[in-house]
Amino acid sequence: MSKPAVMWFRQDLRLADNAALHRAAEAGPLICLYVLDDVTPGVWAWGGASRWWLHKSLVQLTERLARFKTPLILRRGAADKVIADVLRESGAASLHFTRDYAPWAGALEKRIKDAAEAENVACHRYGGFLLHEPEAIRTGQNEPYKVFTPFSRACFAVGDPRAPRPAPRNITPSSGHIHSDRLEDWRLSPRHPDWSTGFADWSPGEEGARRRLESFIADALADYADGRDRPDLERTSRLSPHLHWGEISPVQCWTALRSAMAAAHGRLDRPGEKFLSELLWREFSCHLLHHWPDLPDKAFQAKFDDFPWRHDPKALTAWQRGETGYPIVDAGLRELWTTGYMHNRVRMIAASFLIKDLLIDWRAGEKWFWDTLLDADIANNAASWQWVAGSGADAAPYFRIFNPVLQGEKFDPQGDYVRKWCPELRDLPNAVLHRPWEHETDVKGYPARIVDHAAARDRALLALKSLGRSGA
């Protein structure tokens, strides 16, 4: 009997278009392993919403592997130590896994390679989380890109990726017994209280990801270019959690979009190209994180190290609870708390309010999103918060400060989004819905503004201009 191969699942919780799984299944009898590692990431261990999704996705992956009579082995602990134990226990001949780009991933993968070699096990690392590996897309000076637009042009110039790989047709399970934890014992899902009841509309897992992509192409893609900024409309893909957990690959998404665009004979070119560009923003964020691993913790532009952030726990709590007195901001934070998701346009508005109106450090918002977003991705989260703050590689100009009233009136013109998430304002006329303090009487149950935007904007501009004068 040949020695087994170990497939270590990470953020690639799928069978199709999974190079690591494909090669592992060819290598011999298969041991499929998932490790819950809360040790190595430190403060960036999975947040509450992420853990809910992970539980559901592992259930789905277990069921798909069961069709091949192959169990998913679950272990908990530092990944390098757990994997070393599994290799030793199983007598495996090879280890296969998909590459990761988190700040700790490179050192972890090196330790795992060393552990595998110590056991005389061949160690194989594959791409698959990205369309283009970080080493592949570089400037003419052979440096990483720091600006998105030329980065995206370079990616488009490379051309379309290779065709997605099908799922393995056959998997031979290993005959040896390897101990597995019980998923229920990990307590990833909330219980007392169960705050995840609003997550019911999501369908974690590979099959849910496939259906989500098909639904987006059929029902929303045609209006995506303009409608994607409207939180009151269902025009976004909502694929981000599926992509984050690797239940679907970016290659599968890219290929499906190109196929739909070709079949539409030009009618879907504009929205299709816009969606592909958004896939590349995800790509760009990962490239930045790979080359600058302190992106989640440190301002990319050093001059922001001296920014005069305010320590205001009361204001931070009001923002987190959706009680700022600005309807579009509050609607977004309440949507997030209830559903584990916030519309992308509203994410920018809410982030700008925290950073610019309240002068609260962007890292406080980043941490809140990390715990509450189902699609909490360390690269996207860090790059996007730094973009809004103006401290990132490809940052918004410092004077770009979203006006929450004008943003609400422009992107939620009939107030459907605000009325859904701020029911206290349901009966207000559209004329004052996004500025309820102008209504003739106080709105019962809705909080007063915690800051005047005009005054807060002036305060933020002064603070931001001072960075330039400091000579940094």
N, C-alpha and C positions, 0 to 999 in steps of 0.2 A: 504494500500500500504506500503510495507516495505521500510525502510530508505535506501538511496543509499550508495554504496561503492565508494570511490575515488581511482582511480589508477593514481599515480603520475609517469609519464614517466620521465626518466633521460637519462642515456646512455644505454638504453635498448629499442631502437626504433624499436621494432618488436612485432609480435603477437605470433610466435612459440617459444617454449622453454623459456617462460617467466613466471616463477613461480608466480611473483607478480600479473601479469595480470590474470593468470589462477585462482588464489584464489580470486581475487577481483571480477571476473566475476561470481564466484560461490556464493559470499557473498550477492548479491542483485543487483538491478538496478545500472548501472555503469555510473560514471562520469569519463571521461578520461581527464587528465590534463597535460600540459607541461608548465613549468615555465622557462622563460629566466631570469636567475639570474646573472646580471653583478655586483652585490653589494658584495655578500659574497666572491667570489674568489679574489677580489681586483685586483692586477696586473696580475692575471692569468685568468681574464675574457677571453672568447673565442677570438682568433685572427681572422684576416680577412679571411683566407682560411677556417678555421673551420666554420665561420658563413655562408659562401657560402654553405658548405655541409649541415649544419644544416637546412637551408631553404629548400633545395631539399628533405632532409630526412623527414622533417615534412610534406611536401606536400604528399609524398608517404604514410606516416603513416595515414594521414587524409583520403586518398582515401581508404586505407584498412579498416579503422574503419567505413567508410561510407557504406560498404557492410552490416554492422550490424545496419545501421541507427543510429550510435553512433558518435556524433561530438567529435573532439579533442578541448578541451577548452585551449586557450592560454592566459597566463597572464605573466606580466613582473614585476620584482622587487625582493626584498629579499625573498628567497623561504619560509622561516619560516613564514613570515608575510603574504605572498600571500596564502599559504596553510591554515593558520589559518582563513583567510577571506573566502576561499572557503568552508571549513568545516562548518563555521558558517552560510553562506548563504544557503548551501544545506541541512543542517540538517543531514549530513552524519552519518552513524553508524560506519564506519570503513575506515581506510586509509591504502593503500598498496603501497610499493615502493621497488626498488632494491637498495641494499647497494652500496655505493661509497667509494673510498679509497683516495681521494684527502686530502691534509693536513687540510682543513677546514671541511671535511665531517662529522667527528665524532661529533664535537660540533654542527654543523647544525642539524644533525639527532636527537641529544638530545633535542635541542630547539623545533623541530617539534613534537617529542614525548610528550614533556611537553604541547605544545599548543593543541595537540589532546586530551590529558587527561583532560585538562581544559574544553574542550567542551564535555567531556564524550564520546569520540570517540576512538575505539580500534585501536591501531597503530601496523602495521605488517611490519617488514623489512625482506627482502629475499636476499639470494645470487643469483648469476647468471652471474656476470661479469667475474668471474674467475672459473677455474676448481676446485681449492682448496682455501678455505678461509685462510687468513694469520695465524689464530690461529691453523690451522690443520697440517701444515708442520713445524716441529721443529727438532732441533738437539737432539742427545742423552742426552745432558745437558739441554734440554727443553728451548733452546734459538733459536731465529730466525737465519736462515742461512745467511751467509755473502759471500759465494762463490757459484757460479752457479752450478758447476759440481756435488757436493754432493747434492745440492738442487734438481737438475733434477733427480738424481738417486732415491732420496726419493720419488719424485712424481711418477716416473715410477713404483716404488715398491708398491705404493698404488693400482695400477691397473687402468683399464679404468674407466671413470666416468659412471654414470647412463645414461640410454638412453634419448635422447632429448624428451621433451614433445611436443605434437602437439599443434597447435594453438587452442584456444577455439572454440568449434563447435557452441556455441550460446553465444551471448552477449545481455542482455536486457538493453537498454538505459534508463537512468533516465528521468522521465517525467518533472522534474522541469527545469526552465530556469536559466542558469548560464551565465553571461556575458563573452564573449570571445573577446580578441583583434583580429584584422585582421593581418595575417602573413605579408602581404605587408607593413603594417605600421611599422614593426620592422626594415625594411630596412637592412636585413642581406646580401642581394646580392649587389655587387658593381654596380654603375650606371654611374657615370660621373667622371672618365672614367670607363668602364667595363673592368677590368683587368683579368676577369675570362674566357675569350673566349677559352683559352687553356685547360680548364677543361672539354671540351665537351666529351672526351672519357670515363669519369666516369659516373656511373649509381647509384647514392645514393639511399638507400632504401632497404627494406628487400628482395624484388624480385631481385634487382641488386646484392645483396650479395649472394643469392642462385646461380644465374647464374655464378657469378665470381668463386665461389668454384667449381662448376661443370666443368667449363672451365679449371681451373687450374689442376684438377685431370685428365681430359681427355687429355690435350694438353701439360702440362709442368711438371707434377710431375715426370715422368720417368727420366728427366734430371735435376731434382732440386738439387741433392746433389752436383754436380759439376757446373752446369750452373747458380746457384743462385748468384755466384760472378761475372758473366759477364753482365755488363750493356748494352752491345751491343746485348744481346739476351733476348727474352721474356721468362724467366724461373722462375720468382718469382710469388708469389700468388697474389700480389696486394690486399690482403684482409685487410690490416691494417686499412684503414679508416672505413671499414664496422665493424670490430671488435671494434674499438674505440667507435663508436657510438652505438654499441650493435644491429646493424641490423642483425647480426648473432652472435650466442654464441660460445665460445670456445668449448663447449660440442658438438655442431653441427659439427664444423670443425674436432674435434678429432674423432668423430664417423664415419664421412664420410671417413676420411683417413684410419682408421682401416678397414672399409668395403672394400675400394679399395685395400688395401694391402692384405687382405684375398682372394679377388677374383683373384689377380694376382699370387697367389701361390709362393710367395717369390721374384718375379721380382721387386716389388716396396718396398721391406723391407728397403733397405738402404736410398733411398730418402724420404720414408715415415717417418722413424725414425728421419731423419734430420729435416723435417718440424715439427714434433711433438716437437722436442727439441726447435725449434724457438717459438712455442706456449708457451713453458715453460719459455723462456727468458722474454716474455711479463708478464707471471705470476710472475717470480722472481722480476721484476722491481716493480710490484704492492706490493709485499710483503715487499720489501725494503722501499718503500714510506710509507706504513702503519706503519712500526715499527720506521722509521726515517723520520718524516714528514717534516723536513727542508732540505731534499735531493735536491729539486730544487734550493735552495738559498745558501746552505752552503756546503763546501767541507766535504765529509764524513771523510776523514783523516785530522785531525786538523793541521798537519804540512803544508798543502797547504794554510792555512790562511796567511802564510808569503811569498807566492810565489811572485816574482817580476814581476807582469803583466805589460805590456806596454800599455799606453794610446795612441792609434794611430787611431783616427777617419778616417783618409784618407785610411789607409790600411784596416780597417774594411769595409768601403764603397766599396773598390775595390773587396774585397772578396764577399760581398753581391751581387754585380753586375756581378760577374763572369769575373773580369778583373784583375786577378792576374798574368797572363802570363804563367800559368801552365794549359795546355789544359784539363786534366782530372778534375781538380778542377773547372775550369771555366765552363766546360760542365755541371757538376753537379749543380752548382748554377743557371745556366740558365735554366736547366730542371726544377728545383724547382720553379723558378719564373713564368715559363710558364705554368706548368702543376699541380703545387701544390704537387709535388712528387719528390723524389730523390731516385735513386737506393741505396740499403743499403750499398753495398761495397763502393760506391762513398760518401755516408754520412760519413763513417769512414775516408776516405781519406781527404775530405773537412774539417772535424772536426780536424783532426790531423794537417792540414796545418794552420788553424786558431790558434790553441793552441800552437803547437810546433814551426812552422816556423815563425809565427808572434808574438808569446808570448802574444796573446790577450786572456783575461779571457774567460773561457768556457761559462760563463753565458751570454756573448754577443751573442755567437752562439746559445745557448739554446733559448734565446728570439727571435732571428731571425727565427728559426725553428718553434717556437710557433705561430708566426704570418703567416708564409708562407706555412706550411705543412697542407695538408688536413687530415693527420693522427696524428696531433699534440696531443700527449698524455702526460700528465704531468709526469707520472711514467716512461714510456719508454724514453722520452726526457731527463729527468734528469739523469737517470741511464746510458744511453748511452753516454751522454756528459762527465759524470764523469769517465766512463770506459776509454774513449780515453784520458782524461786528466791525468789519473793515480791516481786520488784523490778519486775514488769510493770504494765501498765495495769489489767488485770483479773487480779490475781494471787491465788494461794492464800495464805491467812493464814500469817504467818511461823511459827506454831507447828504447822502441818501438816507433819509429818515422817513419811514412810512408814516403817513397820516392815517390813523386807524379809522377816522370818520370817512375820509374820502375813499379809502380802500374798501370799506364796507359798502358805500354807496355805489362804487364802480363794479365790484365783483359779486355783490349780493343785492342787486338793484330792487328786487321785489321783497327782500327781507325774509325769504323762505328759510334760509340757513339760520339766521339769527333767531327767528321765531321757533324753529325746531329745538334749538339748544338753550334758548333763554325764554322760556314760556312766560316769564313775568312781563315780557314786552310784546306779547302776542297781539294785544289790542291796540297798540300804538299805530298811528298812521305812518306811511312810508316816509313822509317828509321829516319826521323826527326820530324814526326808528334807530338810526345809527348815531343820534345825538340826543338821547332821552332827557338830558338835563335841560333841554330847551322846551320840553313839554310843559304845558301850563300848570300841571300839578305833578308832584313827585310820583314816581312809579312804585307802587307798593311791592315790597319784597326785592327790588333791584337795587344794588349798591350804588352809592354816589361815586363819582370819579375820584380815584386816589391821587391823581395828578392832572394838572391842566396841560394838554399836549403842547400848546403854543409856548408856554413858559418852559416846559421840559425840553422842547426842541432847542430853544435858545441856550439852555444850560448845557445840553449835549454838544452843541456846536462849539461853545467856548472851550469845553474840556477837550474836544477832539483837535481844535486848532492849536491848543497849547502843546500838543505832541510835536507838531511841526516846528514850533518856536524853540523847542528844547534842543534842537539840533540832532535828535536821534535819527 
